Each structure stands twice: as structure tokens, then as C-alpha cells.
Amino acid sequence: MPTSPVDPNVELYFTDSGPVADSTNYTTLVIFHGTAFNGNIFSKLVPFAAQDNIRLVLVNRRHYSGSTKLTDSEFQELKAGQKSFMERMSRQVANFLLWFAESYKIPQISSDRKTGGFALMGWSFGNAFTISVLGHPEAMPKDSYQKLEPCFRQLIMYESAYVNIGRSELSEQYKPFTDPDLKGPEAIFNGFGSWISGYFNNDVASGSFEDFDFAKRGEHPSFDNMTPAEKAASVEIMAAATSEPFMWRHMRPIYRAQTRKAFFDEHAAKEVLPHLELVYIYCTRTHWSCAWGLVELKREIKEEAEQGRIGRSIRFTDIPGANHLVHWDDPKAFWAATVDIINN
């Protein structure tokens, strides 16, 4: 079972499609999963990787199978909403990349920045952890960024919910975690799986909540069509239930601050991995939480530009007709969109 040391007594489990045969310039795509689904939820992508000159690495976040559980002291940090928790997570994500690059001698970024290096992707709540690499430069050893510069090419934000960028709580809209009909962690997270993987109709262009779909259940939820064996391999209800509610309840100001630092701090944009490309993937039939995250991020970018503040540039792309689990329902469509980002 492959694991990477990322801190003393801390390891992250990962699966690896392996180096691309006869290639000296392949790109290594590293994906950090979201809530309740582990890295195996991306396993349908593995057969496509090598044909497009990509090495695919799927990481299980802390508290999920094979990776080190969160400690009692870390839970105390979460309950107190302490920045030190996310500072540590930022170093651990960076340390994973550094360890992998050194251990496997991956190709460095090409001179035209079109091949080689890492593309680091966060999916859903996983974005809070991948964004953190840019969000806490004061807590990152300086030589970490120096070592990452020749190998960290892209940060890809795949379907980030509004909570990941620290936006205010929206208490009136439907969330399975506050659904009185769902009793206990298993019912709540099964409800979450069905809700988050449905197909909804949100008009993000309007930027208005009046044009969003707040149905309790979308069409054809991916989660409901998974077999028991597929759920056993890809879904970890107790890992999510015992760790992540603390992250949502208490850490939002920290996510807000790290997003501001990562995207909108002009000094940081010039000093911390200044050549890193940022890309945002949005699925047009996702649930309202991710749709609102897109609206809020674009709104903030516009507001910053109107004030004459220029941070990092973010390229936006969408996958028409796709839901939050398009990588599971239609892996070919998701892979095509990802390859277009990485190889162009």
C-alpha cells in the first residue's frame, strides 16, 4: 500500500498509474478528493491517463483509508477554528508533491510550460486543501516554494463549493446536514451522496439566487446508481462524519483568509509561484452549493479588478450537461476537459 511521508508520523495513501512509457515530458496529475468519497472515486480515469501523456495520482486525504488519522490535538485546533491546522495541511500537501517529485523523478516543466511538472487538482471540499498551498506562505518553508517552482505547473479547482472559499453561510437553502428527516451519520451522508450527485438546473449567468435550483433531490443521482461494491471502495461515511463537520463549522474564516491570500494578494502572486496557472472547472448541472461558489468567486474577481487590484489570473472552463460526479458518470467527457486544460 503506497504511502508518502508528509510530516513526522504522518503519511498520505495514494494510488499511481505509473510513469508514461517512453515519455520524458509527461504531466503528473495529482487529485485530492472531496467529502465522503475517497480517491478511488476517480479510478475510472486511470485507463485514459497514459494515452494522453499523463501520470495519474489519486491521494486519500487525512482521516481516509490508508492515510494518517487526525490527532486529538488537531481536532482541538479545528474546534477552536485555528489557522495552524490549515497551515499544517498546506505544508503536508506541498510535502507530498516534493516527496513524489524527488522519489519518482518526474519530468520538470518544459520551457513553454505546456508539458511536464504537476497539475494539482482539488475536487469539491478537496479544494480547501489544494488552495492552502498558496494561502499560507508565511507558514511554508521558503525552500519549499523554490523546490516547487520547476515542477508545479497548474492548480486546477474542480467544482469548488462556496464554503471552500470562505463565503458566508447560507442557512435557508437545502443542505442534507440540516435535514430533519435524516437521522444519524449514515442517513445524513447517504442523503448527502444522493443530493450532491444529482443533476440540477442553475442559472449562474444571472448571479441571482432566484434562478437557482434548491430541490432536495436532483435528477438521476450518481450515488444511487453505484453498486454496493463500488460504494465500499469509494465511499467513507465515517471518515467524513467524524472529521469534516468540524472543518465546515469552525474553519470558514480561515478558508476565507487563505483564498484571499492565494488569489487576490498582489504581493503573494508575484512572490509565491508566480508562473503557476490557475484553472477552474465548473459543471453546468451541479448542485447549488458549487454553482454559488462559482458565482461568488467571479463576483469577487470583478470587484477586485474594479478596485484596480490584480492578483492571480484564473481561467474558467465548463463541462456542459455535467453533474458534480461527471468523472464517475461520464469519465470520457471529464477526461477530455482535463486533458484540454493540461495539454493546451
C-alpha positions in Angstrom: 0.0 0.0 0.0 1.9 3.1 -1.2 2.1 6.0 1.2 4.1 9.3 1.2 5.6 10.7 4.4 4.5 14.3 4.6 5.3 15.1 8.3 6.8 13.2 11.2 4.4 10.3 11.8 2.0 11.4 9.1 1.5 9.7 5.8 -0.8 10.0 2.8 -2.1 7.0 0.9 -2.1 7.2 -2.9 -2.6 5.2 -6.0 -0.4 5.8 -9.0 -1.0 4.9 -12.7 2.8 4.9 -13.1 5.2 6.8 -15.4 4.1 7.0 -19.1 6.2 4.5 -21.1 8.8 6.1 -23.4 7.9 9.6 -22.4 10.3 12.1 -21.0 7.8 15.0 -20.7 4.6 13.6 -19.2 2.5 15.6 -16.8 1.7 14.3 -13.3 -1.9 15.0 -12.3 -2.5 14.7 -8.6 -6.1 14.7 -7.3 -7.3 15.4 -3.8 -10.9 14.2 -3.3 -13.8 15.8 -1.6 -16.2 14.9 1.3 -17.2 11.2 1.9 -15.7 10.0 -1.4 -12.1 8.8 -1.3 -9.5 8.9 -4.2 -11.0 5.7 -5.7 -14.0 7.8 -7.0 -11.6 8.8 -9.8 -10.5 5.3 -10.6 -12.4 5.3 -13.9 -9.9 7.8 -15.2 -6.9 5.5 -14.8 -7.2 3.7 -18.2 -7.1 7.0 -20.1 -4.0 8.5 -18.5 -1.0 7.2 -20.4 -2.6 7.7 -23.8 -2.6 11.4 -23.2 0.9 11.6 -21.7 -0.4 12.0 -18.1 0.5 10.1 -15.0 -2.5 10.0 -12.6 -2.0 10.0 -8.8 -5.1 9.8 -6.5 -4.5 10.8 -2.9 -6.6 9.9 0.1 -6.8 12.9 2.5 -6.1 12.7 6.2 -8.6 10.5 8.1 -9.5 8.5 5.0 -8.3 4.9 4.3 -4.6 4.4 4.4 -3.7 7.9 5.4 -2.9 9.0 8.9 -5.9 9.9 11.1 -6.3 13.3 12.5 -5.0 13.6 16.1 -6.7 14.8 19.2 -4.7 18.0 19.2 -5.7 18.6 15.5 -9.3 18.2 16.4 -8.9 20.7 19.1 -7.4 23.1 16.6 -10.4 22.5 14.3 -12.9 23.1 17.1 -11.1 26.4 18.0 -11.0 27.5 14.4 -7.2 27.8 14.5 -5.2 28.8 11.4 -2.4 26.4 12.5 -4.5 23.5 11.3 -4.7 24.7 7.7 -1.0 25.9 7.8 -0.1 22.3 8.6 -2.3 20.9 5.8 -0.7 23.3 3.4 2.8 22.0 4.2 1.6 18.4 4.0 0.2 18.9 0.5 3.4 20.7 -0.6 5.5 18.0 1.1 3.6 15.3 -0.9 4.4 17.0 -4.2 8.0 17.5 -3.2 8.4 13.9 -2.0 6.7 12.5 -5.1 8.8 14.6 -7.5 12.0 13.5 -5.7 11.1 9.9 -5.3 9.9 9.3 -8.8 12.0 11.8 -10.7 9.0 13.2 -12.6 9.6 15.3 -15.7 10.1 19.0 -14.9 8.1 21.8 -16.5 9.0 22.3 -20.2 10.3 25.7 -21.4 7.0 26.5 -23.0 5.1 25.4 -19.8 2.9 23.0 -21.8 4.2 19.7 -20.6 5.8 18.1 -17.5 5.5 19.0 -13.9 2.5 18.7 -11.7 -1.1 19.6 -12.2 -2.7 19.7 -8.7 -6.4 19.2 -8.7 -8.8 19.6 -5.8 -12.4 18.3 -6.2 -15.2 19.8 -4.1 -14.1 20.2 -0.5 -10.6 19.0 -1.5 -10.1 22.4 -2.9 -9.7 23.8 0.6 -6.6 21.7 0.9 -5.1 22.3 -2.5 -5.7 26.1 -2.4 -4.0 26.1 1.0 -0.6 25.6 -0.7 -0.8 29.2 -1.9 -2.8 30.5 1.1 -0.2 30.3 3.9 3.1 31.5 2.5 4.2 32.7 5.9 4.0 29.2 7.3 5.7 27.5 4.4 9.4 26.9 4.4 10.9 29.2 1.7 12.8 26.4 0.1 9.6 24.5 -0.4 8.3 27.1 -2.9 11.8 27.3 -4.5 11.7 23.5 -5.0 8.2 23.5 -6.3 8.8 26.2 -8.9 10.3 23.9 -11.6 7.7 21.2 -11.1 4.3 22.8 -10.0 2.7 24.0 -13.3 -1.1 24.1 -12.7 -3.6 24.4 -9.8 -7.0 23.1 -11.1 -10.1 23.8 -9.0 -12.7 21.3 -9.9 -16.2 22.1 -8.6 -15.4 24.1 -5.5 -18.3 24.8 -3.2 -18.8 28.3 -1.7 -17.6 27.0 1.7 -14.2 26.2 0.3 -13.6 29.9 -0.4 -14.9 31.0 2.9 -18.2 32.7 1.8 -20.9 33.3 4.3 -23.2 30.5 5.5 -26.5 30.3 3.5 -28.8 28.9 6.2 -32.1 28.9 4.3 -31.1 26.7 1.4 -31.3 23.0 1.4 -28.4 21.0 2.9 -28.7 17.4 3.9 -26.7 18.1 7.1 -29.6 20.1 8.5 -32.4 18.0 7.0 -34.6 16.9 10.0 -35.7 13.8 8.1 -32.2 12.4 8.1 -31.3 10.8 11.4 -27.7 9.8 12.2 -24.4 10.0 10.3 -25.2 7.2 7.9 -28.6 8.6 6.8 -27.1 12.1 6.6 -24.2 11.2 4.4 -26.2 8.8 2.3 -28.5 11.7 1.7 -25.5 13.9 1.0 -24.3 11.5 -1.6 -27.6 11.5 -3.4 -28.0 15.2 -3.2 -24.5 16.2 -4.3 -24.6 13.8 -7.3 -27.9 14.8 -8.7 -28.5 16.8 -11.9 -29.8 20.3 -11.3 -30.6 23.4 -13.3 -28.9 26.6 -12.0 -28.7 29.9 -14.0 -25.3 31.0 -12.9 -25.2 33.8 -15.5 -27.9 35.7 -13.7 -26.0 35.7 -10.5 -29.3 35.6 -8.6 -30.5 33.0 -6.1 -33.9 33.3 -7.6 -32.6 31.4 -10.6 -31.1 28.5 -8.7 -32.4 25.0 -8.2 -32.7 24.2 -4.5 -34.5 20.9 -4.9 -33.9 18.3 -2.2 -33.0 15.8 -4.8 -31.8 16.3 -8.4 -32.4 14.0 -11.3 -30.6 10.6 -11.6 -28.2 10.9 -8.7 -24.9 9.1 -9.5 -24.6 7.9 -5.9 -27.9 6.0 -6.2 -26.6 4.1 -9.2 -23.4 2.9 -7.6 -23.3 -0.8 -6.7 -22.6 -1.9 -3.1 -19.1 -2.9 -4.1 -18.4 0.5 -5.8 -19.6 2.3 -2.6 -17.5 0.1 -0.4 -14.4 1.0 -2.5 -15.1 4.7 -2.9 -17.3 6.0 -0.1 -16.2 6.5 3.5 -19.1 7.8 5.5 -17.5 7.5 9.0 -14.2 9.2 7.9 -16.3 12.2 6.7 -18.7 12.1 9.7 -16.0 12.1 12.3 -13.8 14.8 10.8 -15.3 17.2 8.4 -18.2 18.8 10.3 -15.6 20.5 12.4 -14.0 21.8 9.3 -17.2 23.3 7.9 -18.4 24.8 11.2 -15.4 26.4 12.6 -12.8 27.0 9.8 -14.7 29.2 7.4 -12.8 32.4 8.3 -9.5 30.5 7.7 -10.7 29.4 4.3 -11.7 33.0 3.5 -8.3 34.3 4.5 -6.4 31.6 2.6 -8.5 32.3 -0.5 -7.8 36.0 -0.3 -4.1 35.3 0.0 -4.0 32.7 -2.7 -5.9 34.6 -5.4 -6.1 38.3 -4.6 -2.9 39.2 -2.7 -0.8 41.1 -5.3 2.5 40.7 -3.4 2.0 36.9 -2.9 1.0 36.5 -6.6 4.4 38.0 -7.6 6.5 36.2 -5.0 4.9 32.8 -4.5 5.0 30.5 -7.6 4.3 33.5 -9.9 4.2 31.3 -13.0 1.6 28.9 -11.7 -1.5 28.7 -13.9 -4.9 28.5 -12.2 -7.9 26.9 -13.8 -11.5 26.5 -12.6 -13.8 23.6 -13.9 -17.5 24.1 -13.5 -20.2 21.5 -14.3 -23.3 23.2 -15.6 -25.8 20.8 -13.9 -24.1 20.7 -10.5 -25.8 21.3 -7.1 -26.5 24.9 -5.9 -23.5 24.9 -3.5 -20.9 24.6 -6.2 -22.9 26.8 -8.6 -23.0 29.6 -6.0 -19.2 29.1 -5.3 -18.6 29.9 -9.0 -20.9 33.0 -8.9 -19.2 34.3 -5.7 -15.7 33.8 -7.0 -16.4 35.5 -10.3 -18.1 38.3 -8.4 -15.0 38.8 -6.2 -12.7 38.8 -9.1 -14.7 41.5 -10.8 -14.8 43.6 -7.6 -11.1 43.3 -7.2 -10.5 44.4 -10.8 -12.8 47.4 -10.4 -10.7 48.5 -7.4 -7.5 48.2 -9.5 -6.2 45.2 -7.6 -4.7 42.5 -9.8 -4.0 39.1 -8.2 -3.7 35.8 -10.0 -5.4 35.2 -13.3 -7.9 32.3 -13.2 -9.1 30.6 -16.4 -12.6 29.2 -16.3 -14.0 26.3 -18.3 -17.2 24.4 -18.0 -18.4 20.9 -18.9 -21.9 21.2 -20.4 -24.6 18.9 -19.0 -22.3 17.5 -16.3 -23.1 17.0 -12.7 -20.7 17.1 -9.7 -19.6 13.5 -10.3 -19.1 13.7 -14.1 -15.8 11.9 -13.6 -17.9 8.9 -12.5 -20.9 9.2 -14.7 -19.1 10.3 -17.9 -15.3 9.8 -17.3 -14.5 10.3 -21.0 -16.1 13.8 -21.0 -14.4 14.7 -17.8 -11.1 13.4 -19.0 -11.3 15.3 -22.3 -11.9 18.5 -20.5 -9.0 17.8 -18.1 -6.6 16.9 -20.9 -7.5 20.1 -22.8 -6.5 22.1 -19.7 -3.3 20.2 -19.1 -2.0 19.9 -22.6 -3.1 23.3 -24.0 
